[in-house]
Amino acid sequence: MIKSRISINPTPPFSFKNTIYSHGWAALRPNVYDKESNKFTRIELLDSRKVVKLTLTGTDDYQKPIVNIYIESETELLASEKKEIKDKVRYMLRIDEDLTPFYKLCNKKGGEWKELTKGLGRLLRGTSLFEDIVKIICTTNVQWSGTKGMADRLCEFYGEPLPSDKSLRAFPTPEKIARSNLKMFDKKVRMGYRSEYVHLLARQIIKGDLDLNKFFDKSTPTPDLKKDLLKIKGIGSYASALLLMMLERYDEIAVDTVFREFMKQKYYPELYPSDKESMKIYDEWKKWKFLAYWFDLWQFHRENV
């Protein structure tokens, strides 16, 4: 295998560790995160059909951040392929996302909220919206172990293998899933009712019935964007809020049993509030509600373990 390296210098503040370990995506194939060494690896399929292994490391200094991308490839990479890798990593780590307005609110709030201004707040994504939609569908109505199992099998049976180690595979493309008939797909990935949703999503993309690029249009108001997301079969209110977060829209909170239990433990120990009442806690954060809730949840569990 040929080894090469690319470096990215994010605009500070940027925390590599807190971006990688921001939520469960770090543990879902084809991602692997070693917390002790602070190394993140991922198998990636390029547009040229080359499959490469990426190992990401980052500096601890959030004021002088550097992200190093170590690449293992079967053949020498073209300049265009290196650019594609760099662009995908920038997207995955949200390196170009401007959180300055959010940090201003954190400073105004004071206390523990100021910790977020040390480069926190970026939540890890996949390298494509398709990957994120599929993984979000895999989180609905299931335990985390079930979600991990589905991600494992998707990569195992439909991901392209790394030439030097065929046990390591990339996340599957819509084309690869769509080419399999639904019955066989369901038998292999064992996703229950979700198999139909994921298979349909892949077919719609391949046929041109669904253009995922339209969801990145910043001029679309968030309520309209949510309506379009809800048209995707398998995406409900909870999943749409997570997808909005992936699309850099933090207006809504993903309400699930985790949210309700957190509200009960921290804010309403003697009451049983409605979801609407609970969400009012974050009204002051306006379009940054999701990030405020996520940090609040993270901070609470860190203090209570």
PEDA-V937605 format. One record per residue. RES is the residue in one letter. SS is DSSP state (@ for helix, = for strand, . for the rest). PHI is phi in whole degrees, -180 to 180 (* if undefined). OMEGA is omega in whole degrees, -180 to 180 (NA if undefined). Layout:
# PEDA-V937605
res=RES ss=SS phi=PHI omega=OMEGA
res=RES ss=SS phi=PHI omega=OMEGA
This chain:
# PEDA-V937605
res=M ss=. phi=* omega=178
res=I ss== phi=-92 omega=-178
res=K ss== phi=-111 omega=178
res=S ss== phi=-146 omega=-178
res=R ss== phi=-142 omega=173
res=I ss== phi=-128 omega=177
res=S ss== phi=-120 omega=176
res=I ss== phi=-125 omega=177
res=N ss=. phi=-112 omega=180
res=P ss=. phi=-64 omega=173
res=T ss=. phi=-69 omega=-179
res=P ss=. phi=-70 omega=1
res=P ss=. phi=-83 omega=178
res=F ss=. phi=-150 omega=179
res=S ss=. phi=-111 omega=180
res=F ss=@ phi=-63 omega=-176
res=K ss=@ phi=-60 omega=-177
res=N ss=@ phi=-75 omega=173
res=T ss=@ phi=-79 omega=179
res=I ss=@ phi=-62 omega=-173
res=Y ss=. phi=-99 omega=-174
res=S ss=. phi=-79 omega=175
res=H ss=. phi=-165 omega=-168
res=G ss=@ phi=-68 omega=-178
res=W ss=@ phi=-58 omega=-180
res=A ss=@ phi=-61 omega=-176
res=A ss=@ phi=-99 omega=-178
res=L ss=. phi=-103 omega=178
res=R ss=. phi=-54 omega=9
res=P ss=. phi=-88 omega=180
res=N ss== phi=-85 omega=173
res=V ss== phi=-140 omega=179
res=Y ss== phi=-121 omega=175
res=D ss== phi=-100 omega=-175
res=K ss=. phi=-64 omega=-177
res=E ss=. phi=-66 omega=-179
res=S ss=. phi=-90 omega=-177
res=N ss=. phi=58 omega=177
res=K ss== phi=-113 omega=-179
res=F ss== phi=-120 omega=180
res=T ss== phi=-119 omega=-177
res=R ss== phi=-160 omega=174
res=I ss== phi=-93 omega=-174
res=E ss== phi=-130 omega=174
res=L ss== phi=-94 omega=-180
res=L ss=. phi=-91 omega=179
res=D ss=. phi=-60 omega=180
res=S ss=. phi=-78 omega=-178
res=R ss=. phi=79 omega=173
res=K ss=. phi=-73 omega=176
res=V ss== phi=-110 omega=-176
res=V ss== phi=-126 omega=174
res=K ss== phi=-106 omega=179
res=L ss== phi=-110 omega=173
res=T ss== phi=-122 omega=-176
res=L ss== phi=-107 omega=172
res=T ss== phi=-132 omega=-180
res=G ss== phi=-149 omega=178
res=T ss=. phi=-75 omega=178
res=D ss=. phi=-83 omega=-176
res=D ss=. phi=-81 omega=-177
res=Y ss=. phi=-71 omega=177
res=Q ss=. phi=-88 omega=177
res=K ss=. phi=-132 omega=-173
res=P ss=. phi=-75 omega=172
res=I ss=. phi=-137 omega=174
res=V ss== phi=-113 omega=178
res=N ss== phi=-101 omega=179
res=I ss== phi=-115 omega=177
res=Y ss== phi=-96 omega=-172
res=I ss== phi=-116 omega=172
res=E ss== phi=-116 omega=-178
res=S ss== phi=-137 omega=-178
res=E ss=. phi=-72 omega=180
res=T ss=. phi=-129 omega=179
res=E ss=. phi=-59 omega=-179
res=L ss=. phi=-85 omega=174
res=L ss=. phi=-77 omega=178
res=A ss=@ phi=-60 omega=-180
res=S ss=@ phi=-66 omega=179
res=E ss=@ phi=-71 omega=177
res=K ss=@ phi=-66 omega=178
res=K ss=@ phi=-65 omega=178
res=E ss=@ phi=-61 omega=179
res=I ss=@ phi=-61 omega=-180
res=K ss=@ phi=-61 omega=179
res=D ss=@ phi=-63 omega=-180
res=K ss=@ phi=-66 omega=179
res=V ss=@ phi=-68 omega=177
res=R ss=@ phi=-59 omega=179
res=Y ss=@ phi=-67 omega=-176
res=M ss=@ phi=-60 omega=-178
res=L ss=. phi=-92 omega=180
res=R ss=. phi=56 omega=-174
res=I ss=. phi=-60 omega=-176
res=D ss=. phi=-94 omega=180
res=E ss=. phi=-80 omega=-178
res=D ss=. phi=-94 omega=180
res=L ss=. phi=-102 omega=-178
res=T ss=@ phi=-54 omega=179
res=P ss=@ phi=-62 omega=178
res=F ss=@ phi=-67 omega=180
res=Y ss=@ phi=-63 omega=177
res=K ss=@ phi=-63 omega=177
res=L ss=@ phi=-67 omega=179
res=C ss=@ phi=-65 omega=178
res=N ss=@ phi=-64 omega=179
res=K ss=@ phi=-66 omega=179
res=K ss=@ phi=-68 omega=176
res=G ss=. phi=76 omega=178
res=G ss=@ phi=60 omega=-177
res=E ss=@ phi=-64 omega=-179
res=W ss=@ phi=-66 omega=180
res=K ss=@ phi=-64 omega=180
res=E ss=@ phi=-61 omega=180
res=L ss=@ phi=-63 omega=-178
res=T ss=@ phi=-73 omega=177
res=K ss=. phi=-89 omega=176
res=G ss=. phi=87 omega=178
res=L ss=. phi=-88 omega=176
res=G ss=. phi=108 omega=177
res=R ss=. phi=-86 omega=-178
res=L ss=. phi=-107 omega=-175
res=L ss=. phi=-53 omega=174
res=R ss=. phi=-117 omega=167
res=G ss=. phi=-79 omega=178
res=T ss=. phi=-94 omega=176
res=S ss=. phi=-151 omega=177
res=L ss=@ phi=-66 omega=177
res=F ss=@ phi=-57 omega=179
res=E ss=@ phi=-58 omega=-178
res=D ss=@ phi=-67 omega=178
res=I ss=@ phi=-63 omega=-179
res=V ss=@ phi=-62 omega=-178
res=K ss=@ phi=-67 omega=177
res=I ss=@ phi=-67 omega=175
res=I ss=@ phi=-59 omega=-180
res=C ss=. phi=-73 omega=179
res=T ss=. phi=-95 omega=-173
res=T ss=. phi=-82 omega=175
res=N ss=. phi=54 omega=-178
res=V ss=. phi=-156 omega=174
res=Q ss=. phi=-72 omega=-177
res=W ss=@ phi=-61 omega=178
res=S ss=@ phi=-61 omega=178
res=G ss=@ phi=-68 omega=177
res=T ss=@ phi=-61 omega=-180
res=K ss=@ phi=-63 omega=179
res=G ss=@ phi=-63 omega=179
res=M ss=@ phi=-65 omega=178
res=A ss=@ phi=-64 omega=178
res=D ss=@ phi=-59 omega=-176
res=R ss=@ phi=-72 omega=176
res=L ss=@ phi=-59 omega=180
res=C ss=@ phi=-71 omega=-177
res=E ss=@ phi=-61 omega=-174
res=F ss=@ phi=-97 omega=-175
res=Y ss=@ phi=-129 omega=178
res=G ss=. phi=-88 omega=178
res=E ss=. phi=-76 omega=-175
res=P ss== phi=-81 omega=170
res=L ss== phi=-73 omega=-176
res=P ss=. phi=-54 omega=-176
res=S ss=. phi=-82 omega=180
res=D ss== phi=-157 omega=-171
res=K ss== phi=-71 omega=174
res=S ss== phi=-79 omega=179
res=L ss== phi=-99 omega=-174
res=R ss== phi=-133 omega=179
res=A ss=. phi=-78 omega=174
res=F ss=. phi=-71 omega=-175
res=P ss=. phi=-67 omega=176
res=T ss=. phi=-88 omega=174
res=P ss=@ phi=-57 omega=-179
res=E ss=@ phi=-61 omega=-177
res=K ss=@ phi=-65 omega=180
res=I ss=@ phi=-70 omega=-177
res=A ss=@ phi=-65 omega=-180
res=R ss=@ phi=-72 omega=178
res=S ss=. phi=-88 omega=176
res=N ss=. phi=-73 omega=-173
res=L ss=@ phi=-58 omega=-178
res=K ss=@ phi=-62 omega=180
res=M ss=@ phi=-68 omega=179
res=F ss=@ phi=-59 omega=-179
res=D ss=@ phi=-63 omega=-179
res=K ss=@ phi=-63 omega=-176
res=K ss=@ phi=-80 omega=-172
res=V ss=@ phi=-88 omega=176
res=R ss=. phi=51 omega=-178
res=M ss=. phi=-105 omega=-178
res=G ss=. phi=65 omega=-179
res=Y ss=. phi=-63 omega=-178
res=R ss=@ phi=-69 omega=180
res=S ss=@ phi=-57 omega=-180
res=E ss=@ phi=-62 omega=-178
res=Y ss=@ phi=-65 omega=-178
res=V ss=@ phi=-68 omega=179
res=H ss=@ phi=-65 omega=178
res=L ss=@ phi=-65 omega=178
res=L ss=@ phi=-57 omega=180
res=A ss=@ phi=-62 omega=-180
res=R ss=@ phi=-65 omega=-180
res=Q ss=@ phi=-64 omega=179
res=I ss=@ phi=-67 omega=-178
res=I ss=@ phi=-64 omega=-179
res=K ss=@ phi=-76 omega=-178
res=G ss=. phi=86 omega=179
res=D ss=. phi=-77 omega=180
res=L ss=. phi=-137 omega=178
res=D ss=. phi=-105 omega=-177
res=L ss=@ phi=-68 omega=-179
res=N ss=@ phi=-63 omega=-178
res=K ss=@ phi=-65 omega=-178
res=F ss=@ phi=-74 omega=180
res=F ss=@ phi=-93 omega=-180
res=D ss=. phi=-71 omega=-177
res=K ss=. phi=-67 omega=-178
res=S ss=. phi=-79 omega=179
res=T ss=. phi=-76 omega=177
res=P ss=. phi=-59 omega=-177
res=T ss=@ phi=-56 omega=178
res=P ss=@ phi=-59 omega=179
res=D ss=@ phi=-71 omega=178
res=L ss=@ phi=-64 omega=179
res=K ss=@ phi=-62 omega=179
res=K ss=@ phi=-59 omega=179
res=D ss=@ phi=-67 omega=179
res=L ss=@ phi=-64 omega=-179
res=L ss=@ phi=-68 omega=177
res=K ss=. phi=-77 omega=177
res=I ss=. phi=-74 omega=-178
res=K ss=. phi=-63 omega=-178
res=G ss=. phi=101 omega=179
res=I ss=. phi=-104 omega=176
res=G ss=. phi=-108 omega=-176
res=S ss=@ phi=-62 omega=180
res=Y ss=@ phi=-62 omega=-177
res=A ss=@ phi=-66 omega=-180
res=S ss=@ phi=-66 omega=177
res=A ss=@ phi=-64 omega=177
res=L ss=@ phi=-66 omega=179
res=L ss=@ phi=-67 omega=176
res=L ss=@ phi=-60 omega=177
res=M ss=@ phi=-61 omega=179
res=M ss=@ phi=-63 omega=-179
res=L ss=. phi=-95 omega=177
res=E ss=. phi=68 omega=173
res=R ss=. phi=-117 omega=-174
res=Y ss=. phi=-112 omega=-176
res=D ss=. phi=-67 omega=-173
res=E ss=. phi=-121 omega=178
res=I ss=. phi=-106 omega=177
res=A ss=. phi=-78 omega=-176
res=V ss=. phi=-89 omega=178
res=D ss=. phi=-146 omega=-179
res=T ss=@ phi=-65 omega=178
res=V ss=@ phi=-64 omega=179
res=F ss=@ phi=-62 omega=-177
res=R ss=@ phi=-65 omega=180
res=E ss=@ phi=-67 omega=178
res=F ss=@ phi=-63 omega=178
res=M ss=@ phi=-59 omega=-180
res=K ss=@ phi=-64 omega=-176
res=Q ss=@ phi=-71 omega=-174
res=K ss=@ phi=-93 omega=-170
res=Y ss=. phi=-112 omega=-174
res=Y ss=. phi=-132 omega=-177
res=P ss=. phi=-63 omega=-177
res=E ss=. phi=-107 omega=-175
res=L ss=. phi=-126 omega=175
res=Y ss=. phi=-127 omega=-175
res=P ss=. phi=-73 omega=173
res=S ss=. phi=-76 omega=178
res=D ss=@ phi=-60 omega=-179
res=K ss=@ phi=-62 omega=179
res=E ss=@ phi=-65 omega=-179
res=S ss=@ phi=-63 omega=-177
res=M ss=@ phi=-68 omega=179
res=K ss=@ phi=-62 omega=179
res=I ss=@ phi=-57 omega=-175
res=Y ss=@ phi=-104 omega=-179
res=D ss=@ phi=-59 omega=-178
res=E ss=@ phi=-64 omega=-179
res=W ss=@ phi=-85 omega=175
res=K ss=@ phi=51 omega=-174
res=K ss=@ phi=-77 omega=180
res=W ss=@ phi=-110 omega=-174
res=K ss=@ phi=-55 omega=-175
res=F ss=@ phi=-61 omega=-179
res=L ss=@ phi=-65 omega=178
res=A ss=@ phi=-64 omega=178
res=Y ss=@ phi=-63 omega=-176
res=W ss=@ phi=-63 omega=179
res=F ss=@ phi=-69 omega=178
res=D ss=@ phi=-58 omega=178
res=L ss=@ phi=-65 omega=-179
res=W ss=@ phi=-61 omega=-179
res=Q ss=@ phi=-64 omega=-180
res=F ss=@ phi=-62 omega=-178
res=H ss=@ phi=-71 omega=178
res=R ss=@ phi=-65 omega=-179
res=E ss=@ phi=-82 omega=-174
res=N ss=. phi=-116 omega=177
res=V ss=. phi=-92 omega=NA
